[in-house]
Amino acid sequence: MYAHWGTFTKNDTLSDCLGLAQSALLRQGFQIWDGAADGDYQVIGGTADVIATVVCVPQSGNIWLSVSAYSTDSALAERTRNDVRSFIVESVRID
């Protein structure tokens, strides 16, 4: 099993970050096992080939996020982590 992960911060709300995390996993075609509406700080999903987890932790002034992906294929785990992270980082809320 291979694991790839990374952390970053985002100036957004917890609810928005969890929603972005779920959207990012759904865009990958993942089944969501623990979603944004479950009342906690993580979203977990995957397929038979890869599992991804996004954890969102509120801090003073921003949200700290960790994106992790696990697979028996290292390249797939890395690509998944990168794609999910990029989607969240690049998404901008428009009011």
DOVOPA-120933 format. One record per residue: residue number from 1; x, y, z of N, C-alpha, C, CB in turn. Coordinates in Angstrom, 2 decimals. Glycine has a CB too. Example, Ala and Ser with C-alpha at 12.3 -4.5 7.8 and 13.67 -1.06 7.14 Angstrom:
! DOVOPA-120933
   resi     neast    nnorth       nup    caeast   canorth      caup     ceast    cnorth       cup    cbeast   cbnorth      cbup
      1     13.19     -5.69      7.80     12.30     -4.50      7.80     13.20     -3.30      7.80     11.31     -4.47      9.05
      2     12.85     -2.25      7.08     13.67     -1.06      7.14     12.90      0.03      7.87     14.08     -0.60      5.72
END
This chain:
! DOVOPA-120933
   resi     neast    nnorth       nup    caeast   canorth      caup     ceast    cnorth       cup    cbeast   cbnorth      cbup
      1      0.85     -1.18      0.00      0.00      0.00      0.00      0.89      1.24      0.00     -0.96      0.00      1.22
      2      0.54      2.20     -0.83      1.26      3.46     -0.91      0.36      4.58     -0.39      1.73      3.75     -2.36
      3      0.98      5.57      0.21      0.25      6.73      0.73      0.94      8.00      0.28      0.15      6.68      2.27
      4      0.14      8.96     -0.15      0.63     10.30     -0.50     -0.27     11.29      0.21      0.66     10.54     -2.06
      5      0.31     12.31      0.83     -0.48     13.29      1.55      0.20     14.64      1.49     -0.69     12.86      3.00
      6     -0.56     15.65      1.80     -0.04     17.01      1.85     -1.00     17.87      2.65      0.16     17.59      0.44
      7     -0.48     18.96      3.21     -1.29     19.88      4.00     -1.18     21.29      3.45     -0.86     19.84      5.49
      8     -2.18     22.09      3.74     -2.19     23.49      3.33     -3.28     24.20      4.13     -2.43     23.65      1.78
      9     -3.34     25.51      4.02     -4.40     26.28      4.66     -5.21     26.99      3.58     -3.83     27.30      5.68
     10     -6.46     27.27      3.92     -7.34     27.98      3.00     -8.17     28.98      3.79     -8.26     26.99      2.22
     11     -8.28     30.18      3.28     -9.08     31.23      3.92    -10.53     31.06      3.47     -8.54     32.66      3.56
     12    -11.25     30.20      4.15    -12.63     29.90      3.81    -13.31     29.37      5.07    -12.72     28.87      2.64
     13    -14.57     29.04      4.98    -15.28     28.49      6.13    -15.12     26.97      6.16    -16.78     28.88      6.08
     14    -15.35     26.39      7.32    -15.29     24.94      7.46    -16.30     24.29      6.52    -15.55     24.51      8.92
     15    -17.50     24.80      6.50    -18.55     24.24      5.66    -18.17     24.28      4.18    -19.86     25.00      5.87
     16    -17.61     25.39      3.73    -17.20     25.51      2.34    -16.06     24.54      2.02    -16.78     26.95      2.02
     17    -15.10     24.42      2.92    -13.97     23.51      2.68    -14.44     22.06      2.62    -12.90     23.67      3.78
     18    -15.34     21.67      3.51    -15.87     20.31      3.47    -16.65     20.08      2.18    -16.75     20.04      4.70
     19    -17.41     21.08      1.76    -18.15     20.97      0.50    -17.22     20.84     -0.69    -19.05     22.18      0.31
     20    -16.14     21.61     -0.69    -15.15     21.50     -1.77    -14.48     20.14     -1.76    -14.09     22.61     -1.64
     21    -14.21     19.63     -0.56    -13.59     18.31     -0.45    -14.50     17.25     -1.05    -13.27     17.98      1.01
     22    -15.77     17.31     -0.71    -16.71     16.33     -1.25    -16.83     16.48     -2.76    -18.09     16.47     -0.58
     23    -16.91     17.70     -3.25    -16.99     17.92     -4.70    -15.75     17.38     -5.39    -17.15     19.42     -5.01
     24    -14.58     17.59     -4.79    -13.34     17.10     -5.39    -13.34     15.58     -5.52    -12.13     17.56     -4.56
     25    -13.85     14.89     -4.49    -13.89     13.43     -4.54    -14.94     12.96     -5.55    -14.19     12.85     -3.15
     26    -16.08     13.62     -5.60    -17.10     13.24     -6.56    -16.62     13.43     -8.00    -18.37     14.04     -6.31
     27    -15.84     14.49     -8.23    -15.28     14.73     -9.57    -14.34     13.61     -9.99    -14.54     16.08     -9.61
     28    -13.77     12.91     -9.03    -12.89     11.77     -9.32    -13.70     10.50     -9.59    -11.92     11.54     -8.15
     29    -15.02     10.59     -9.42    -15.88      9.43     -9.60    -15.93      8.53     -8.37    -15.42      8.64    -10.78
     30    -15.58      9.09     -7.21    -15.51      8.31     -5.98    -16.88      8.14     -5.34    -14.56      8.96     -5.00
     31    -17.04      7.03     -4.66    -18.16      6.84     -3.75    -17.79      7.56     -2.46    -18.49      5.30     -3.51
     32    -18.71      8.31     -1.88    -18.46      9.01     -0.62    -18.90      8.11      0.52    -19.20     10.40     -0.57
     33    -17.99      7.82      1.45    -18.29      6.97      2.60    -18.53      7.79      3.86    -17.15      5.99      2.84
     34    -17.93      8.94      3.96    -18.13      9.85      5.09    -18.15     11.25      4.49    -17.00      9.69      6.20
     35    -19.33     11.85      4.42    -19.48     13.08      3.66    -19.49     14.35      4.47    -20.70     13.02      2.89
     36    -19.61     15.46      3.75    -19.57     16.79      4.33    -20.73     17.03      5.28    -19.58     17.83      3.24
     37    -21.85     16.35      5.10    -23.03     16.59      5.92    -23.06     15.73      7.18    -24.27     16.35      5.11
     38    -22.01     14.96      7.42    -22.01     14.04      8.57    -21.68     14.71      9.89    -21.03     12.94      8.32
     39    -21.36     16.00      9.88    -21.15     16.73     11.12    -19.76     16.62     11.72    -22.12     16.27     12.09
     40    -18.81     16.08     10.98    -17.44     16.04     11.51    -16.51     16.85     10.62    -16.95     14.57     11.63
     41    -15.24     16.58     10.68    -14.25     17.40     10.00    -13.55     16.70      8.85    -13.23     17.86     10.98
     42    -14.17     15.65      8.31    -13.50     14.92      7.24    -14.48     14.45      6.18    -12.74     13.75      7.80
     43    -13.91     14.19      5.01    -14.64     13.57      3.91    -13.77     12.41      3.44    -14.94     14.61      2.74
     44    -14.38     11.23      3.32    -13.66     10.04      2.89    -14.41      9.41      1.73    -13.49      9.03      4.06
     45    -13.67      9.01      0.72    -14.30      8.34     -0.41    -13.27      7.56     -1.20    -15.00      9.34     -1.31
     46    -13.76      6.85     -2.20    -12.82      6.11     -3.02    -13.49      5.18     -3.99    -11.90      5.34     -2.17
     47    -12.66      4.32     -4.56    -13.07      3.27     -5.48    -12.39      1.99     -5.02    -12.70      3.62     -6.97
     48    -12.50      0.96     -5.82    -11.80     -0.29     -5.49    -10.29     -0.13     -5.58    -12.26     -1.41     -6.42
     49     -9.81      0.93     -6.26     -8.37      1.11     -6.51     -7.69      2.16     -5.63     -8.17      1.48     -7.91
     50     -8.45      3.10     -5.10     -7.83      4.20     -4.35     -8.82      4.74     -3.32     -7.37      5.33     -5.31
     51     -8.29      5.15     -2.17     -9.08      5.79     -1.11     -8.48      7.16     -0.85     -9.09      4.91      0.20
     52     -9.35      8.17     -0.67     -8.87      9.51     -0.37     -9.59     10.05      0.87     -9.09     10.46     -1.57
     53     -8.86     10.80      1.67     -9.39     11.43      2.87     -8.99     12.90      2.86     -8.88     10.72      4.16
     54     -9.96     13.77      3.15     -9.67     15.19      3.33    -10.13     15.56      4.73    -10.38     16.08      2.23
     55     -9.22     16.10      5.53     -9.52     16.55      6.88     -9.43     18.07      6.91     -8.55     15.90      7.94
     56    -10.44     18.71      7.49    -10.50     20.17      7.57    -10.56     20.58      9.05    -11.74     20.74      6.78
     57     -9.59     21.37      9.48     -9.51     21.77     10.89     -9.59     23.29     10.99     -8.20     21.24     11.55
     58    -10.64     23.81     11.64    -10.74     25.26     11.81     -9.61     25.78     12.70    -12.11     25.63     12.40
     59     -9.04     26.88     12.27     -8.03     27.60     13.05     -8.46     29.06     13.11     -6.59     27.45     12.42
     60     -7.73     29.84     13.83     -8.01     31.26     13.90     -7.69     31.90     12.55     -7.20     31.93     15.04
     61     -8.72     32.25     11.78     -8.51     32.97     10.53     -8.46     32.12      9.28     -7.28     33.72     10.62
     62     -8.38     30.79      9.39     -8.37     29.95      8.19     -8.71     28.51      8.55     -6.99     30.02      7.48
     63     -8.65     27.66      7.55     -8.88     26.23      7.73     -7.61     25.50      7.33    -10.12     25.73      6.90
     64     -7.13     24.61      8.18     -5.99     23.74      7.87     -6.55     22.47      7.25     -5.13     23.43      9.15
     65     -6.01     22.07      6.10     -6.49     20.88      5.42     -5.37     19.88      5.21     -7.11     21.25      4.08
     66     -5.73     18.62      5.28     -4.82     17.53      4.94     -5.53     16.66      3.90     -4.42     16.69      6.21
     67     -4.85     16.43      2.79     -5.39     15.57      1.74     -4.47     14.35      1.65     -5.49     16.32      0.36
     68     -5.07     13.15      1.80     -4.32     11.90      1.74     -4.97     10.96      0.75     -4.25     11.24      3.14
     69     -4.15     10.17      0.07     -4.67      9.16     -0.84     -3.85      7.89     -0.68     -4.64      9.65     -2.32
     70     -4.53      6.75     -0.76     -3.91      5.44     -0.51     -4.29      4.47     -1.63     -4.36      4.88      0.87
     71     -3.30      3.73     -2.11     -3.54      2.77     -3.17     -2.38      1.78     -3.24     -3.74      3.48     -4.53
     72     -2.60      0.64     -3.87     -1.50     -0.28     -4.14     -0.68      0.21     -5.34     -2.04     -1.70     -4.41
     73     -1.17      1.26     -6.01     -0.49      1.89     -7.14     -0.03      3.28     -6.68     -1.44      1.99     -8.41
     74      1.27      3.44     -6.49      1.80      4.71     -5.97      1.45      5.89     -6.86      3.30      4.62     -5.82
     75      1.53      5.72     -8.16      1.23      6.81     -9.09     -0.23      7.23     -8.98      1.56      6.40    -10.54
     76     -1.13      6.27     -8.82     -2.55      6.59     -8.67     -2.80      7.34     -7.37     -3.40      5.31     -8.71
     77     -2.18      6.91     -6.29     -2.34      7.61     -5.01     -1.82      9.04     -5.12     -1.60      6.86     -3.88
     78     -0.67      9.21     -5.73     -0.10     10.56     -5.88     -0.97     11.44     -6.76      1.32     10.47     -6.46
     79     -1.42     10.91     -7.89     -2.26     11.68     -8.81     -3.58     12.08     -8.13     -2.54     10.86    -10.09
     80     -4.16     11.14     -7.39     -5.41     11.43     -6.69     -5.21     12.54     -5.67     -5.95     10.17     -6.01
     81     -4.16     12.41     -4.86     -3.87     13.47     -3.87     -3.70     14.82     -4.57     -2.60     13.12     -3.05
     82     -2.93     14.85     -5.64     -2.68     16.10     -6.35     -3.95     16.69     -6.96     -1.66     15.88     -7.45
     83     -4.78     15.84     -7.58     -6.00     16.33     -8.22     -6.99     16.87     -7.20     -6.65     15.22     -9.03
     84     -7.16     16.15     -6.10     -8.09     16.60     -5.05     -7.59     17.90     -4.43     -8.27     15.50     -3.96
     85     -6.31     17.94     -4.11     -5.73     19.14     -3.50     -5.85     20.34     -4.43     -4.26     18.90     -3.14
     86     -5.52     20.15     -5.70     -5.59     21.25     -6.68     -6.99     21.80     -6.81     -5.09     20.78     -8.04
     87     -7.99     20.92     -6.86     -9.37     21.37     -6.97     -9.73     22.26     -5.79    -10.32     20.18     -7.05
     88     -9.38     21.84     -4.59     -9.72     22.62     -3.39     -8.96     23.94     -3.37     -9.41     21.81     -2.12
     89     -7.66     23.91     -3.64     -6.84     25.12     -3.61     -7.32     26.14     -4.64     -5.36     24.76     -3.88
     90     -7.65     25.68     -5.84     -7.98     26.58     -6.94     -9.42     27.08     -6.91     -7.73     25.90     -8.25
     91    -10.29     26.46     -6.12    -11.69     26.89     -6.05    -11.80     28.18     -5.28    -12.56     25.80     -5.40
     92    -12.54     29.12     -5.85    -12.75     30.43     -5.24    -14.25     30.66     -5.08    -12.09     31.57     -6.08
     93    -14.65     31.02     -3.89    -16.05     31.30     -3.63    -16.43     32.65     -4.23    -16.35     31.28     -2.10
     94    -17.53     32.65     -4.96    -18.02     33.90     -5.55    -19.37     34.21     -4.92    -18.13     33.79     -7.12
     95    -19.42     35.34     -4.23    -20.70     35.74     -3.58    -21.45     36.70     -4.45    -20.45     36.38     -2.20
END
